[in-house]
Amino acid sequence: MSVIVDTSVWSLALRRQTPPASSPIVTTLRDLIVNDQVALLGAIRQEILSGIRSSEQFTRLRSYLRSFPDLTLSSDDYELAADFFNTCRSRGIQGSNTDFLICAVAHRRSFSILTTDHDLQNFQTCIPIVLLSI
């Protein structure tokens, strides 16, 4: 089973000066990497690399992330993301375009999502996504 790892998890594990090595979510990410279960979207790659002040850290993270190929997306993914956005919005739940794209891709491929973003928990009340529980 593949798992889309959200930016919040990558950031916790990679961008912090001292990542919490004993964190259950970081341990889960490590296990997913070892078992070749990580799925990455280009939009998540962009979010991870955006805002890095040090060119050395940017280069190091970019090099590390190149080990994970981007999933190939289709028009169906983007259309479903828009549908999910509209569904949640009609029920008063807001989210980003990237979050809904993650949800659409995960749903269409029967992937889980690993995140620390509580917005995705709210989405579950409206759209059929599976969050990996820790």
C-alpha positions in Angstrom: 0.0 0.0 0.0 1.4 3.4 -1.0 1.0 6.5 1.2 1.1 10.1 0.2 3.3 11.9 2.7 2.1 15.4 3.3 4.4 18.5 3.5 3.7 18.8 7.3 5.4 15.4 7.9 8.3 16.0 5.6 8.9 19.4 7.2 8.9 17.9 10.7 11.4 15.2 9.6 13.7 17.1 7.3 13.5 20.9 7.7 13.9 21.2 11.5 17.3 21.7 12.9 16.8 18.8 15.3 13.9 16.5 14.2 12.2 14.7 17.0 13.8 11.3 16.3 11.5 9.5 18.7 8.4 11.1 17.2 5.9 8.4 16.1 5.2 10.2 12.9 8.9 10.5 12.0 9.3 6.8 12.8 6.3 6.0 10.6 7.9 8.0 7.7 11.1 6.1 8.1 9.3 2.8 8.0 7.4 3.9 4.8 10.7 4.9 3.2 12.4 1.6 4.1 9.4 -0.3 2.7 9.3 1.8 -0.5 5.7 2.9 0.2 6.1 6.7 -0.1 4.3 8.5 -2.8 5.2 12.1 -3.6 3.4 14.8 -5.6 5.3 17.5 -7.3 3.2 20.1 -5.4 4.4 18.6 -2.1 8.0 18.7 -3.4 7.5 22.4 -4.2 6.1 23.1 -0.8 8.9 21.3 1.0 11.6 23.2 -0.9 9.9 26.6 -0.8 11.1 29.2 1.8 14.4 27.6 2.5 16.8 30.4 3.3 20.1 28.5 3.0 21.2 27.4 -0.5 23.1 24.5 1.0 20.0 23.2 2.8 17.9 23.7 -0.3 20.5 21.7 -2.4 20.7 18.9 0.3 16.9 18.6 0.5 16.4 18.7 -3.3 19.0 16.0 -3.7 17.4 13.8 -1.0 13.9 14.2 -2.4 15.0 13.2 -5.9 15.0 9.7 -4.6 11.2 9.9 -4.6 9.7 10.2 -8.1 6.7 12.4 -8.5 3.4 10.6 -9.2 2.1 11.3 -12.7 -1.2 13.2 -12.4 -4.0 13.4 -14.9 -6.9 15.7 -15.6 -9.1 13.4 -13.6 -7.0 14.1 -10.5 -7.4 17.9 -10.9 -11.1 17.6 -11.7 -11.7 15.4 -8.6 -9.7 17.8 -6.5 -12.0 20.7 -7.6 -15.0 18.5 -6.9 -13.7 17.8 -3.4 -13.0 21.5 -2.9 -16.6 22.4 -3.9 -18.1 19.6 -1.8 -16.2 20.7 1.4 -16.8 24.4 0.7 -20.5 23.8 0.4 -20.4 22.4 3.9 -18.4 25.3 5.3 -15.0 23.5 5.3 -12.1 25.3 3.7 -8.8 24.0 2.4 -6.0 24.7 0.0 -5.9 23.5 -3.6 -2.9 21.4 -2.8 -4.7 19.7 0.1 -7.6 18.8 -2.2 -5.2 17.6 -4.9 -3.6 15.3 -2.4 -7.0 14.0 -1.4 -8.1 13.4 -5.0 -4.9 11.6 -5.9 -5.0 9.4 -2.8 -8.7 8.6 -3.4 -8.3 7.7 -7.1 -5.3 5.4 -6.3 -6.6 3.9 -3.0 -3.6 5.4 -1.2 -3.6 6.6 2.4 -2.3 10.0 3.5 0.2 10.6 6.3 -0.2 14.1 7.7 -0.2 16.2 10.8 -2.6 18.7 9.2 -5.9 18.7 11.0 -7.7 20.2 8.0 -7.6 16.8 6.4 -9.4 15.3 9.4 -12.2 17.8 8.7 -12.3 16.8 5.0 -13.0 13.2 6.0 -16.5 14.3 7.1 -17.2 15.2 3.5 -15.0 13.2 1.1 -13.8 9.6 1.0 -10.1 9.8 2.1 -8.1 7.5 4.3 -5.6 9.0 6.8 -2.9 6.8 8.1 -3.4 6.5 11.8 -0.3 6.6 14.0 
